[in-house]
Amino acid sequence: MTTAQIVNGAPMTIMQGTQDLSTQQVTPTPEQIPQHLPLIPLYTQKGPLTTELVSGADLQTIYGADSFDLRKKWANHATVLASTVNGQGNAIQVRRMQPADANPPASLRLWLDVLATDIQQYERNTDGSFKTDTNGAKVAVTGNGATMPGFVAKWVLSEVSYTNGASDFGTATQMAGDQTSGTSTTSTRFPILDLQVSSFGEYGNNCGLRLWAPTVNSSTPANPNFIEDDLVYPFRVACVQRSASNATGKVAASIAGSQSLEVTFKPNTINVALDNQISIQDIFISSYQSLNDPSGVADIFGTFGKLHVYDSNVAELVGEFYAAETPAINQFSDFTGADGEEWLFNFVSGVSSQGAPYSTFQIDSEGTDAAYLGESTTLWAAGGSDGTMNDTLFAGLVSDFMSIYSDLTNPVQDMVLAPESIFWDSGYPLTAKKAIAQFISQRKDTFVALSTFSTLSPPLTAEEESSMAIALKAYLQQFPESDYFGTPTMRGMIVPGSGTLTGSQYTKPLPLTIELASKAAGYMGASNGKWKSGNAFDTTPGSEIDLFSDLNCVFWPAKVRNVDWTNGMVGVEAFERRKAYFPALKTIYDNDTSVLNSFFNAMAICQLEKIGDKARRTFSGDTKRTSAQLIKDINKYVTDRVSGIFDNRFTIVPTTTITGADAQRGYSWTLVIAIYAPNLRTVGTLAIQSYRLDALSSSN
C-alpha cells in the first residue's frame, strides 16, 4: 500500500507503519578448526574422493564402519593413525584413495520393454477388479470388444554401461526388446532412469531402490492431492541398504527422517496443496544428500549420488499409454478427460489409484529378465568393486596425490579451502616419503613429520635409523622456510623408532609417529583452536611413550647421538627400565640456538600464518577505515585471535604498518607478527661435589 502524502490541510492521520531499529548485524560463527589438523589418506569402504574435514562418529558414517575394523581389507597403517587421532577428539582431513583397477560406482538402469499388441479384455467386478471363475482364472470377454489395441510392458534392470572408463550414464538410447507378437512385431526397450551410487566400492552393490505405485488399498494409501490437484500419479520411492549380498535390506531414511518419498515423473511439478516440489528429478538426490552446508554441518552422502530420468521417453510412453486407455475410461479410472491428465497414468504397476487394472496396458512380471516393482522389492545396484589394495599400491597412490602440494595452480594452496596443517608419516616406503615432503613445499602453514620406518620393511637397527635420517633430511631441505629471509627448512621433523601398538588388532610393527600424533591430537586437536593445558608432551609424563611396546631401539651411543641430532632425528631414550620417552621434539632446523628447532614453536608459527592470512581476508576490500584505524583494527584482530590459544607458551605481538611502498600503492599494508618463544632445552651439565661431613657441621 502506498503511504498517503500531505497535500493540504485536510484533517487526516498519515500512517507510515513501523520502522525497525532493533536489528543488529549478526557476526557469523566461524567454522571450528583445530590447530592440529592432520591430512590422512585412507583406503575406505565408501565415501567421496574429495578431501573431507571429518570428526567423531562422522568418520564412520561417511566412510563406513568396516573401514576402521583393523581386520578388514581396507585397514593399513594409515587406518591406525586415523583411528588414533580421531580417538582423541581431533578432526581429520581425510582423502580417500581409489585403486587403479577399481570399477566406477555401482549403478542401476531401469528399462521399460514395451510391446504394442492387442490386449484381451476381461469382465469386471463392481470394484473394477477382474472377475475370476471357480478355478481362479480371469473371465475373458468374448465377441465384439474381446480385445483392444494396447501395450504389454516389462521392467528390466541392468547396470550403466562403461567402455574404456567412459560411462554412458544419462545417454542410453532405445533399442530392440525381446517381446514379440505374432511373427512380425518386436518390442522396443526404453531407458527410463539411471542411478549411480554416491561413491565407488563393492559396498555399492548393496545399495538399492524401491519404486512402487500405491493405491487406496495400500498400507499407506495413494495421496489424493497428487491426483485431484496436480493431475499426476503419486509414485513412491525408497532407498535401501544391506550389509552383505545375503543380508536383508533396510530402508534408509531421508534427511528429514522419511522412509519413502512421494514423487511424480512429470518434470518441474509443484504440489499445489503444499507448494513444494514433487518431481523425482528435483527432490530425490537432495532428500538423501546434503553437501557443503554453510552451517558447518558435516556432509551427508546419500545412498545414490546421481539420478537421470529419460524425460522424453517417459513423456512419449505416458502419452501413448494414455491415448490407448482413453476409449476405456470408466468409473474406476483416475481419468476424466481433463487436459494434461496423461501424467495420471500408472506405468509402474498398471492399475488406477483405486486398484483397478487398466484395459489396454499390462505389466509382464514373469517374462525373461522381468523385474518386479513393488513396495517390498528392491532393485539392487551392481558393478561396484574395491580394486586391489595393499601397502605398496597405497604408497603409490599417496605419492601421486601429494604432488598437488607442489603445484601452485592447485586449490590446495588456499589454506581456507584446504585447512590441513600437518602430515604424519604412518609408515610409508622411502619413495612415498620423498613425495610426502612436498606437503611443505609451497604453503607456510604446514608441517610434516617423517618416520624412518616403513611397513614394507623390517624394523631398523640403530645404524639404519641414522642412515635413513640423512636421506629424509635431504628431502625436507629441498623446501627452505624463506628464500626472502634466507631461512632454511624448519617445518619438518624426523622421527625414528617402531614397535607394537599395545592392545590393538593391528599386530604388525608401526612407527612412533603414531604415538606423537596421538599426543599432538590430545594437546593441539581441540576444535576450539586452543592447546589444552595439562596435555603438553614436551616433558614427562607427557613425553613418555604410552601406546607402544617392543621398541626397536632406545639406545644410541653419545657419538651417534650427536650425529643423529645434526641430521635432524628426534631420538627415543629409556626413561625407566621399562619406559621410553621423547627427550626432545626437534625440527630439522640446523641452528640449535634458534627457537625454530622446536616442534611446538614451529606448530605455533604455522597457526600464526593462518591467522595472518585470515586477517588479510577479513580486512581486504575495506574503503572506510583510515590508515590509522586499519593499523589499529588489524593489530587488535590478531591479538584477539592469539589470546589463550597456545597454552601461555609465547608472547605474540602483531605490528601493522603502512610502509612507504604501501602508501605509494594505496592498496596494501604490512603485517609482522612477532613470536617470543622459549628455546628447546636438551642438555644438562651434571657435576657431583664431595665434602667432608665435618665441613657441613662447621658451616652450621
C-alpha positions as CSV (number, residue, x, y, z in Angstrom):
1,M,0.0,0.0,0.0
2,T,1.4,3.4,-0.9
3,T,1.6,5.8,2.0
4,A,-0.6,8.9,1.7
5,Q,1.1,12.2,1.2
6,I,0.3,15.6,2.8
7,V,-1.3,17.6,0.1
8,N,-3.1,20.3,2.0
9,G,-4.7,20.9,5.4
10,A,-7.4,18.4,5.2
11,P,-7.7,16.6,8.6
12,M,-6.2,13.1,8.4
13,T,-3.6,10.8,10.0
14,I,-0.7,9.8,7.8
15,M,0.0,6.1,8.7
16,Q,3.7,5.4,8.0
17,G,3.9,2.0,9.6
18,T,6.7,0.8,11.9
19,Q,10.4,1.3,11.5
20,D,12.5,-1.4,13.0
21,L,15.5,0.0,14.8
22,S,16.2,-3.1,16.9
23,T,18.1,-5.1,14.4
24,Q,21.8,-5.7,14.5
25,Q,24.3,-7.2,12.1
26,V,25.0,-10.8,13.3
27,T,28.6,-11.8,13.3
28,P,28.7,-15.3,11.8
29,T,30.2,-18.1,13.9
30,P,33.5,-19.2,12.2
31,E,34.0,-22.9,11.4
32,Q,35.7,-24.7,14.3
33,I,39.0,-26.0,13.0
34,P,41.8,-27.3,15.3
35,Q,45.3,-26.1,15.1
36,H,46.5,-29.7,14.7
37,L,44.6,-30.9,11.7
38,P,46.3,-33.9,10.1
39,L,45.8,-34.9,6.4
40,I,45.4,-38.6,6.3
41,P,44.9,-40.6,3.0
42,L,42.9,-43.8,3.5
43,Y,41.6,-46.9,1.9
44,T,37.9,-46.9,2.8
45,Q,34.7,-48.9,2.2
46,K,32.9,-46.0,0.8
47,G,33.0,-42.2,0.7
48,P,33.9,-39.3,-1.6
49,L,37.2,-38.9,-3.3
50,T,37.4,-35.3,-2.3
51,T,39.3,-34.2,0.9
52,E,36.8,-34.1,3.7
53,L,37.0,-32.5,7.2
54,V,35.6,-35.2,9.5
55,S,35.5,-35.8,13.2
56,G,33.9,-38.2,15.7
57,A,31.2,-40.5,14.5
58,D,31.1,-38.8,11.1
59,L,34.3,-40.7,10.2
60,Q,32.4,-44.0,10.2
61,T,29.2,-42.5,8.9
62,I,30.8,-41.1,5.8
63,Y,33.5,-43.8,5.1
64,G,31.8,-46.9,6.6
65,A,32.3,-48.6,9.9
66,D,34.1,-51.6,8.3
67,S,36.8,-49.2,7.0
68,F,38.1,-48.9,10.6
69,D,37.9,-52.5,11.6
70,L,41.6,-53.4,11.5
71,R,40.7,-57.0,10.5
72,K,39.1,-55.8,7.3
73,K,40.7,-55.4,3.9
74,W,40.7,-51.6,4.0
75,A,42.9,-51.4,7.1
76,N,46.6,-50.4,7.0
77,H,49.0,-48.2,8.9
78,A,47.1,-45.0,7.9
79,T,43.9,-46.5,9.3
80,V,45.6,-46.9,12.7
81,L,46.7,-43.3,12.6
82,A,43.3,-42.0,11.7
83,S,41.6,-44.0,14.5
84,T,44.2,-42.9,17.0
85,V,43.9,-39.2,16.2
86,N,40.1,-39.4,16.0
87,G,40.0,-41.2,19.3
88,Q,41.5,-38.0,20.9
89,G,38.6,-36.0,19.6
90,N,40.7,-34.4,16.9
91,A,39.2,-33.7,13.5
92,I,40.9,-35.1,10.4
93,Q,41.3,-34.1,6.8
94,V,40.6,-37.5,5.1
95,R,41.5,-38.2,1.5
96,R,40.1,-41.5,0.1
97,M,42.4,-43.4,-2.2
98,Q,41.0,-45.2,-5.2
99,P,42.9,-48.2,-6.6
100,A,43.6,-48.0,-10.3
101,D,41.6,-51.2,-11.0
102,A,38.5,-50.3,-9.0
103,N,35.3,-50.1,-11.0
104,P,33.3,-46.9,-11.2
105,P,30.5,-46.6,-8.7
106,A,27.8,-49.3,-8.8
107,S,24.8,-48.3,-10.7
108,L,21.4,-49.4,-12.0
109,R,19.5,-48.7,-15.1
110,L,15.7,-49.3,-15.3
111,W,14.3,-50.0,-18.7
112,L,10.7,-50.4,-19.8
113,D,10.3,-53.0,-22.6
114,V,7.1,-52.1,-24.5
115,L,5.2,-54.3,-27.0
116,A,2.3,-52.9,-29.0
117,T,-0.3,-55.6,-29.3
118,D,-4.0,-56.4,-28.8
119,I,-4.9,-56.8,-25.2
120,Q,-7.5,-59.3,-24.1
121,Q,-10.4,-57.8,-22.2
122,Y,-11.9,-59.3,-19.1
123,E,-15.2,-59.0,-17.2
124,R,-15.1,-56.8,-14.1
125,N,-16.5,-56.8,-10.6
126,T,-18.2,-53.8,-9.1
127,D,-14.9,-52.6,-7.6
128,G,-13.2,-52.7,-11.1
129,S,-11.2,-55.8,-10.5
130,F,-11.3,-58.7,-13.0
131,K,-13.9,-61.4,-12.4
132,T,-12.5,-64.9,-12.0
133,D,-14.1,-68.3,-12.4
134,T,-14.1,-71.1,-9.8
135,N,-10.5,-72.0,-10.8
136,G,-9.3,-68.5,-10.2
137,A,-8.9,-67.8,-13.9
138,K,-9.9,-64.4,-15.3
139,V,-13.2,-64.4,-17.2
140,A,-12.5,-63.2,-20.7
141,V,-14.8,-61.0,-22.8
142,T,-15.9,-62.7,-26.0
143,G,-17.3,-61.5,-29.3
144,N,-17.2,-57.8,-30.1
145,G,-14.8,-55.9,-27.8
146,A,-12.9,-59.0,-26.8
147,T,-9.6,-57.2,-27.5
148,M,-8.4,-53.6,-27.6
149,P,-5.2,-52.3,-29.1
150,G,-2.7,-51.6,-26.3
151,F,0.6,-52.5,-24.7
152,V,2.4,-55.2,-22.7
153,A,5.3,-53.7,-20.8
154,K,8.1,-55.4,-18.9
155,W,10.5,-53.7,-16.5
156,V,14.1,-54.7,-17.0
157,L,17.1,-54.0,-14.7
158,S,20.7,-53.5,-15.8
159,E,23.9,-51.6,-15.0
160,V,25.0,-48.4,-16.6
161,S,27.5,-49.3,-19.3
162,Y,31.2,-48.4,-19.2
163,T,33.6,-48.6,-22.1
164,N,37.3,-47.8,-21.6
165,G,36.4,-46.0,-18.4
166,A,33.8,-43.8,-20.1
167,S,30.2,-44.1,-18.8
168,D,27.0,-43.7,-20.8
169,F,25.2,-42.5,-17.8
170,G,22.2,-40.5,-18.9
171,T,22.8,-41.2,-22.6
172,A,21.3,-44.6,-23.2
173,T,19.1,-44.9,-26.3
174,Q,16.1,-47.0,-27.3
175,M,16.8,-50.5,-28.6
176,A,15.0,-53.6,-29.7
177,G,13.4,-55.6,-26.9
178,D,12.8,-59.3,-26.6
179,Q,9.0,-59.4,-26.5
180,T,7.2,-60.4,-29.7
181,S,3.6,-60.5,-31.0
182,G,3.0,-62.9,-33.9
183,T,5.8,-63.1,-36.3
184,S,6.5,-59.5,-37.2
185,T,6.1,-57.3,-34.1
186,T,9.0,-56.8,-31.7
187,S,9.0,-54.7,-28.6
188,T,11.1,-51.6,-28.0
189,R,13.2,-51.2,-24.9
190,F,13.1,-47.6,-23.5
191,P,15.6,-46.4,-20.8
192,I,13.6,-44.8,-18.0
193,L,16.1,-43.9,-15.3
194,D,19.8,-44.2,-14.4
195,L,21.0,-44.2,-10.8
196,Q,24.6,-44.2,-9.6
197,V,25.7,-44.9,-6.0
198,S,27.3,-41.9,-4.4
199,S,30.9,-43.4,-4.4
200,F,32.9,-46.3,-5.8
201,G,33.3,-49.6,-4.0
202,E,32.0,-53.0,-3.6
203,Y,29.6,-51.7,-1.0
204,G,27.6,-50.1,-3.8
205,N,26.3,-53.5,-4.8
206,N,24.4,-53.5,-1.5
207,C,22.6,-50.2,-2.3
208,G,19.1,-50.4,-3.8
209,L,16.0,-48.7,-4.9
210,R,12.3,-49.5,-4.3
211,L,9.8,-47.9,-6.7
212,W,6.1,-48.6,-6.4
213,A,2.7,-47.2,-7.2
214,P,0.4,-47.1,-4.1
215,T,-3.3,-47.4,-4.4
216,V,-6.2,-46.7,-2.0
217,N,-5.7,-50.3,-0.8
218,S,-2.1,-49.8,0.2
219,S,-0.9,-49.7,3.9
220,T,-0.3,-46.0,3.2
221,P,-2.8,-45.1,0.6
222,A,-2.1,-43.0,-2.5
223,N,-2.0,-39.3,-2.0
224,P,-5.3,-37.9,-3.4
225,N,-3.9,-34.4,-3.6
226,F,-1.5,-35.5,-6.3
227,I,-4.4,-37.0,-8.3
228,E,-7.0,-34.3,-7.8
229,D,-5.0,-31.1,-7.6
230,D,-1.8,-31.9,-9.6
231,L,-3.1,-34.5,-12.1
232,V,-0.1,-36.8,-11.6
233,Y,0.1,-40.3,-10.3
234,P,1.6,-40.4,-6.7
235,F,4.5,-42.9,-7.0
236,R,6.7,-43.7,-4.1
237,V,10.5,-44.4,-3.9
238,A,12.8,-45.5,-1.1
239,C,16.5,-46.2,-0.8
240,V,17.6,-49.5,0.7
241,Q,20.9,-50.7,2.1
242,R,22.2,-54.1,3.3
243,S,25.4,-55.1,5.0
244,A,26.1,-58.0,2.5
245,S,24.6,-59.7,-0.5
246,N,23.0,-62.3,1.6
247,A,21.6,-59.9,4.2
248,T,18.2,-58.4,4.5
249,G,17.9,-54.9,3.1
250,K,16.9,-52.0,5.4
251,V,15.2,-48.8,4.3
252,A,17.5,-45.8,4.6
253,A,15.7,-42.8,6.0
254,S,15.8,-39.5,4.1
255,I,17.5,-36.4,5.8
256,A,14.0,-35.4,7.0
257,G,13.5,-38.9,8.5
258,S,11.0,-40.2,5.9
259,Q,11.1,-43.9,5.0
260,S,9.9,-43.0,1.4
261,L,9.3,-40.1,-0.9
262,E,6.1,-39.3,-2.9
263,V,7.1,-38.3,-6.4
264,T,6.0,-37.9,-9.9
265,F,7.9,-38.4,-13.1
266,K,6.4,-35.3,-14.6
267,P,9.2,-32.7,-14.7
268,N,9.0,-29.4,-12.7
269,T,5.8,-30.3,-10.9
270,I,4.7,-28.4,-7.8
271,N,2.3,-29.9,-5.3
272,V,-0.5,-27.3,-5.1
273,A,-1.6,-28.4,-1.6
274,L,1.8,-27.8,0.0
275,D,3.5,-25.6,-2.6
276,N,6.5,-27.9,-2.7
277,Q,8.4,-29.7,-5.5
278,I,7.4,-33.3,-6.1
279,S,9.2,-34.3,-9.3
280,I,11.7,-37.1,-8.7
281,Q,14.2,-35.3,-10.8
282,D,14.1,-32.3,-8.4
283,I,13.9,-34.0,-5.0
284,F,15.3,-37.5,-5.0
285,I,19.0,-36.8,-4.6
286,S,18.6,-33.8,-2.3
287,S,16.3,-35.6,0.0
288,Y,19.1,-38.0,1.0
289,Q,22.2,-36.0,0.4
290,S,23.5,-32.6,1.7
291,L,26.9,-31.3,0.7
292,N,28.7,-28.1,1.6
293,D,26.1,-26.9,4.1
294,P,27.2,-23.3,5.1
295,S,26.1,-24.0,8.7
296,G,29.2,-26.2,9.0
297,V,27.3,-29.5,9.5
298,A,29.2,-32.5,8.2
299,D,28.4,-33.6,4.7
300,I,25.7,-36.2,4.3
301,F,26.2,-38.6,1.4
302,G,23.1,-40.3,0.1
303,T,22.8,-43.9,-1.0
304,F,22.7,-42.6,-4.5
305,G,24.7,-39.6,-5.8
306,K,23.4,-39.2,-9.3
307,L,20.0,-39.6,-11.0
308,H,18.9,-39.2,-14.6
309,V,15.4,-39.6,-15.8
310,Y,14.9,-40.0,-19.5
311,D,12.2,-37.4,-19.6
312,S,11.4,-37.6,-23.3
313,N,11.0,-41.4,-23.2
314,V,8.7,-41.2,-20.2
315,A,6.6,-38.4,-21.8
316,E,6.4,-40.3,-25.0
317,L,5.3,-43.5,-23.3
318,V,2.8,-41.9,-20.9
319,G,1.2,-40.1,-23.9
320,E,0.8,-43.3,-25.9
321,F,-0.4,-45.4,-22.9
322,Y,-3.0,-42.7,-22.0
323,A,-4.2,-42.4,-25.6
324,A,-4.8,-46.1,-25.8
325,E,-6.6,-46.2,-22.5
326,T,-8.8,-43.2,-23.2
327,P,-11.6,-45.2,-25.0
328,A,-11.8,-47.5,-22.0
329,I,-12.2,-44.8,-19.3
330,N,-14.7,-45.9,-16.6
331,Q,-15.7,-45.1,-13.1
332,F,-12.6,-46.9,-11.7
333,S,-10.2,-44.8,-13.7
334,D,-8.4,-41.7,-12.5
335,F,-9.1,-40.1,-15.8
336,T,-11.9,-37.6,-16.6
337,G,-10.7,-36.2,-19.9
338,A,-9.0,-33.2,-18.4
339,D,-6.2,-31.5,-20.3
340,G,-2.8,-32.8,-19.2
341,E,-4.1,-35.7,-17.2
342,E,-1.9,-38.2,-19.1
343,W,0.5,-38.0,-16.2
344,L,-2.1,-39.8,-14.0
345,F,-1.2,-42.9,-15.9
346,N,0.4,-45.5,-13.6
347,F,3.0,-47.1,-15.9
348,V,4.8,-48.7,-12.9
349,S,2.2,-51.3,-12.0
350,G,-0.6,-50.8,-14.5
351,V,-3.6,-50.1,-12.2
352,S,-5.5,-47.0,-11.2
353,S,-5.3,-45.4,-7.8
354,Q,-8.5,-47.5,-7.0
355,G,-6.5,-50.7,-7.7
356,A,-8.4,-51.4,-10.9
357,P,-6.3,-52.8,-13.8
358,Y,-6.1,-50.8,-17.0
359,S,-7.9,-52.2,-20.0
360,T,-5.1,-51.6,-22.6
361,F,-1.9,-51.8,-20.5
362,Q,-0.5,-54.9,-18.9
363,I,2.7,-55.4,-16.8
364,D,4.6,-58.6,-17.5
365,S,6.5,-59.6,-14.4
366,E,7.1,-63.2,-15.3
367,G,8.9,-62.9,-18.6
368,T,12.6,-63.3,-19.2
369,D,14.7,-60.7,-17.3
370,A,11.5,-59.2,-16.0
371,A,11.9,-57.1,-12.8
372,Y,9.0,-56.6,-10.4
373,L,8.4,-53.2,-9.0
374,G,6.8,-53.2,-5.6
375,E,6.9,-51.8,-2.1
376,S,8.8,-54.8,-0.7
377,T,11.0,-55.5,-3.8
378,T,14.4,-53.9,-4.1
379,L,16.3,-53.2,-7.3
380,W,19.9,-53.6,-6.4
381,A,22.8,-51.6,-8.0
382,A,25.6,-53.7,-9.4
383,G,29.1,-53.3,-10.9
384,G,30.9,-51.8,-7.9
385,S,34.4,-53.1,-6.8
386,D,37.1,-52.0,-4.4
387,G,40.1,-52.9,-6.6
388,T,43.4,-54.3,-5.5
389,M,44.5,-52.9,-2.1
390,N,47.9,-53.4,-0.4
391,D,50.5,-51.2,1.2
392,T,52.7,-51.0,-1.9
393,L,49.9,-49.7,-4.1
394,F,48.6,-47.5,-1.4
395,A,52.0,-45.8,-1.2
396,G,51.9,-45.2,-4.9
397,L,48.5,-43.6,-4.8
398,V,49.5,-41.3,-1.9
399,S,52.7,-40.4,-3.7
400,D,50.8,-39.3,-6.8
401,F,48.3,-37.4,-4.7
402,M,50.9,-35.5,-2.6
403,S,52.4,-34.0,-5.8
404,I,49.5,-31.5,-5.8
405,Y,51.1,-29.7,-2.9
406,S,53.9,-28.5,-5.1
407,D,51.5,-27.3,-7.8
408,L,50.9,-23.6,-7.4
409,T,47.8,-23.8,-9.6
410,N,46.1,-26.4,-7.4
411,P,43.3,-25.3,-4.9
412,V,45.2,-26.9,-2.0
413,Q,47.4,-23.8,-2.0
414,D,44.4,-22.0,-0.4
415,M,44.6,-22.6,3.3
416,V,40.9,-21.9,3.7
417,L,39.8,-24.5,1.2
418,A,42.5,-26.9,2.4
419,P,42.9,-26.2,6.2
420,E,45.1,-29.2,6.9
421,S,48.2,-28.3,9.0
422,I,50.3,-31.4,9.4
423,F,51.1,-34.8,7.7
424,W,52.2,-37.7,9.9
425,D,54.1,-40.4,8.1
426,S,52.5,-43.5,9.4
427,G,54.9,-46.0,7.8
428,Y,55.3,-45.2,4.1
429,P,58.2,-46.5,2.0
430,L,61.1,-44.2,1.1
431,T,59.7,-43.2,-2.4
432,A,56.5,-42.1,-0.8
433,K,58.3,-40.2,2.0
434,K,60.0,-38.2,-0.7
435,A,56.7,-37.3,-2.2
436,I,55.1,-36.5,1.2
437,A,57.9,-33.9,1.8
438,Q,56.1,-31.8,-0.8
439,F,53.4,-31.1,1.7
440,I,55.5,-28.1,2.9
441,S,56.8,-27.1,-0.5
442,Q,54.6,-24.0,-1.1
443,R,52.5,-23.2,1.9
444,K,54.0,-21.8,5.1
445,D,51.3,-23.1,7.4
446,T,52.0,-26.8,7.1
447,F,54.3,-29.2,8.9
448,V,55.5,-32.7,8.1
449,A,56.7,-35.5,10.4
450,L,58.5,-38.2,8.6
451,S,59.2,-41.6,10.1
452,T,62.4,-43.6,9.4
453,F,60.2,-46.8,9.4
454,S,58.3,-48.4,6.5
455,T,55.7,-51.1,7.0
456,L,57.1,-52.7,3.9
457,S,60.4,-53.4,5.6
458,P,61.5,-54.9,8.9
459,P,62.3,-52.7,11.9
460,L,65.6,-50.9,11.6
461,T,68.8,-51.1,13.5
462,A,70.3,-48.0,15.2
463,E,72.7,-47.7,12.3
464,E,70.0,-48.0,9.7
465,E,67.9,-45.4,11.6
466,S,70.8,-43.0,11.3
467,S,71.2,-43.6,7.6
468,M,67.5,-43.2,6.9
469,A,67.5,-39.8,8.8
470,I,70.2,-38.5,6.5
471,A,68.1,-39.3,3.4
472,L,64.9,-37.8,4.9
473,K,66.6,-34.6,5.9
474,A,67.8,-34.2,2.4
475,Y,64.2,-34.5,1.1
476,L,63.0,-31.9,3.6
477,Q,65.8,-29.5,2.9
478,Q,64.6,-29.0,-0.6
479,F,61.9,-26.8,0.8
480,P,63.5,-23.9,2.7
481,E,61.4,-21.8,5.0
482,S,62.1,-18.5,3.3
483,D,64.0,-17.5,0.2
484,Y,63.4,-13.9,1.1
485,F,65.0,-14.1,4.6
486,G,67.4,-16.9,3.8
487,T,65.8,-19.2,6.4
488,P,66.4,-23.0,5.9
489,T,63.7,-25.6,6.4
490,M,62.2,-25.7,9.8
491,R,58.6,-27.1,9.3
492,G,59.8,-30.7,9.2
493,M,60.7,-33.4,11.8
494,I,62.3,-36.9,11.5
495,V,61.0,-39.5,14.0
496,P,62.9,-42.8,14.4
497,G,61.6,-45.9,16.0
498,S,59.0,-48.5,15.6
499,G,57.2,-51.0,17.8
500,T,54.0,-52.9,18.6
501,L,50.8,-50.9,19.2
502,T,49.6,-52.3,22.5
503,G,46.0,-53.6,22.8
504,S,45.4,-53.3,19.0
505,Q,44.1,-55.7,16.5
506,Y,46.8,-54.4,14.2
507,T,49.7,-56.6,15.1
508,K,52.4,-55.6,12.7
509,P,55.1,-53.1,13.6
510,L,54.2,-49.4,13.4
511,P,56.2,-46.2,13.6
512,L,56.4,-44.0,16.7
513,T,55.0,-41.1,14.7
514,I,51.6,-42.6,15.6
515,E,52.4,-42.1,19.3
516,L,53.4,-38.4,18.7
517,A,50.3,-37.9,16.5
518,S,48.1,-39.1,19.4
519,K,49.9,-36.8,21.8
520,A,49.6,-33.8,19.4
521,A,45.9,-34.6,18.9
522,G,45.3,-34.6,22.6
523,Y,47.2,-31.3,23.1
524,M,46.6,-29.3,19.9
525,G,43.5,-31.0,18.5
526,A,40.6,-29.3,20.2
527,S,38.0,-27.9,17.7
528,N,38.0,-24.5,19.6
529,G,41.5,-24.0,18.2
530,K,43.3,-23.9,21.6
531,W,46.0,-26.0,23.1
532,K,44.8,-27.9,26.1
533,S,46.7,-27.0,29.3
534,G,47.7,-30.2,31.1
535,N,48.1,-32.3,27.9
536,A,51.5,-31.0,27.0
537,F,54.0,-33.6,26.0
538,D,57.4,-31.8,25.9
539,T,58.2,-33.0,29.5
540,T,57.4,-36.1,31.4
541,P,55.0,-37.7,31.9
542,G,53.5,-36.4,28.7
543,S,56.7,-37.2,26.7
544,E,56.6,-40.9,27.8
545,I,55.7,-43.5,25.3
546,D,52.3,-45.0,26.3
547,L,50.9,-46.7,23.2
548,F,53.8,-48.8,22.1
549,S,55.8,-51.8,23.4
550,D,58.7,-53.8,22.0
551,L,60.5,-50.7,20.6
552,N,63.2,-51.5,18.1
553,C,65.9,-49.2,19.6
554,V,66.1,-46.9,22.6
555,F,69.9,-46.5,23.0
556,W,72.3,-44.6,20.8
557,P,75.9,-44.0,21.9
558,A,76.9,-40.4,22.6
559,K,78.8,-40.0,19.4
560,V,76.0,-41.5,17.3
561,R,73.5,-39.3,19.2
562,N,75.4,-36.2,18.3
563,V,75.5,-37.1,14.6
564,D,71.8,-38.0,14.6
565,W,70.9,-34.7,16.2
566,T,72.7,-32.9,13.5
567,N,70.8,-35.0,10.9
568,G,67.6,-33.8,12.4
569,M,66.4,-37.0,14.0
570,V,64.3,-37.0,17.1
571,G,65.7,-39.7,19.4
572,V,64.0,-42.0,21.8
573,E,65.6,-42.9,25.1
574,A,64.9,-45.1,28.0
575,F,63.3,-43.2,30.8
576,E,63.0,-46.1,33.2
577,R,63.8,-49.8,32.7
578,R,60.5,-50.5,31.0
579,K,59.7,-47.0,30.0
580,A,60.9,-44.9,27.0
581,Y,60.3,-41.2,26.2
582,F,61.0,-38.5,23.7
583,P,63.7,-36.3,25.3
584,A,63.0,-33.6,22.8
585,L,60.9,-32.8,19.7
586,K,63.3,-31.2,17.3
587,T,62.7,-29.9,13.9
588,I,65.4,-30.3,11.2
589,Y,66.4,-26.6,11.6
590,D,70.1,-26.6,11.9
591,N,70.8,-23.9,14.4
592,D,70.4,-25.1,18.0
593,T,70.5,-21.6,19.4
594,S,67.3,-20.8,17.5
595,V,63.8,-21.2,18.7
596,L,62.9,-22.6,15.3
597,N,64.3,-26.1,16.2
598,S,61.3,-26.8,18.5
599,F,58.3,-28.7,17.2
600,F,55.9,-26.7,19.4
601,N,57.3,-23.3,18.2
602,A,57.1,-24.4,14.6
603,M,53.4,-25.5,15.0
604,A,52.6,-22.2,16.6
605,I,54.2,-20.4,13.7
606,C,52.1,-22.4,11.3
607,Q,49.0,-21.2,13.1
608,L,50.2,-17.6,13.0
609,E,50.5,-18.0,9.3
610,K,46.8,-19.0,9.1
611,I,45.8,-16.1,11.4
612,G,47.7,-13.6,9.4
613,D,46.1,-14.8,6.2
614,K,42.7,-14.6,7.8
615,A,43.4,-11.1,8.8
616,R,44.1,-10.2,5.2
617,R,40.8,-11.8,4.1
618,T,38.9,-10.0,6.9
619,F,40.1,-6.5,6.0
620,S,40.5,-7.0,2.3
621,G,38.4,-4.5,0.3
622,D,38.0,-2.0,3.1
623,T,37.3,1.5,2.0
624,K,36.0,3.0,5.2
625,R,39.0,3.0,7.6
626,T,41.8,5.5,7.7
627,S,45.3,4.1,7.7
628,A,45.5,4.6,11.5
629,Q,42.2,2.8,12.0
630,L,43.2,0.0,9.8
631,I,46.5,-0.5,11.7
632,K,44.7,-0.4,15.0
633,D,42.0,-2.9,13.9
634,I,44.3,-5.4,12.3
635,N,46.6,-5.4,15.4
636,K,43.5,-5.9,17.6
637,Y,42.2,-8.7,15.3
638,V,45.4,-10.7,15.6
639,T,45.8,-10.0,19.3
640,D,42.3,-11.3,20.0
641,R,42.8,-14.4,18.0
642,V,46.1,-15.4,19.5
643,S,44.9,-14.8,23.1
644,G,45.0,-18.0,25.1
645,I,45.4,-20.4,22.2
646,F,49.0,-21.6,22.9
647,D,48.7,-22.7,26.5
648,N,50.6,-19.5,27.6
649,R,53.8,-20.5,26.0
650,F,54.5,-17.5,23.9
651,T,54.3,-13.7,23.8
652,I,52.9,-12.6,20.5
653,V,53.0,-9.0,19.2
654,P,51.4,-8.0,15.9
655,T,52.7,-4.9,14.2
656,T,50.8,-3.5,11.2
657,T,52.4,-0.7,9.3
658,I,51.8,1.3,6.1
659,T,55.3,1.4,4.6
660,G,56.4,3.9,2.1
661,A,55.8,1.5,-0.7
662,D,52.3,0.6,0.8
663,A,51.4,4.3,1.0
664,Q,52.5,4.8,-2.6
665,R,50.4,1.9,-3.8
666,G,47.5,2.9,-1.6
667,Y,46.0,-0.6,-1.5
668,S,48.4,-2.6,0.7
669,W,49.7,-2.9,4.2
670,T,52.4,-4.9,6.0
671,L,51.7,-7.1,9.0
672,V,54.5,-8.6,11.0
673,I,53.7,-11.0,13.8
674,A,56.5,-11.4,16.3
675,I,56.5,-14.5,18.4
676,Y,58.7,-14.6,21.5
677,A,59.3,-18.3,22.1
678,P,61.5,-20.4,24.5
679,N,64.5,-22.3,23.3
680,L,64.5,-26.1,23.3
681,R,66.4,-27.1,26.4
682,T,68.0,-30.5,26.0
683,V,71.5,-30.6,27.5
684,G,72.1,-30.7,31.3
685,T,75.6,-30.4,32.8
686,L,75.9,-32.6,35.8
687,A,78.7,-32.4,38.4
688,I,79.0,-34.1,41.8
689,Q,80.9,-32.4,44.6
690,S,82.3,-34.2,47.6
691,Y,82.9,-32.7,51.1
692,R,83.9,-34.0,54.5
693,L,80.9,-34.3,56.8
694,D,82.7,-32.0,59.2
695,A,82.5,-29.2,56.7
696,L,78.8,-29.4,56.9
697,S,78.8,-29.3,60.7
698,S,81.2,-26.4,60.9
699,S,79.2,-24.3,58.5
700,N,76.3,-24.6,60.8
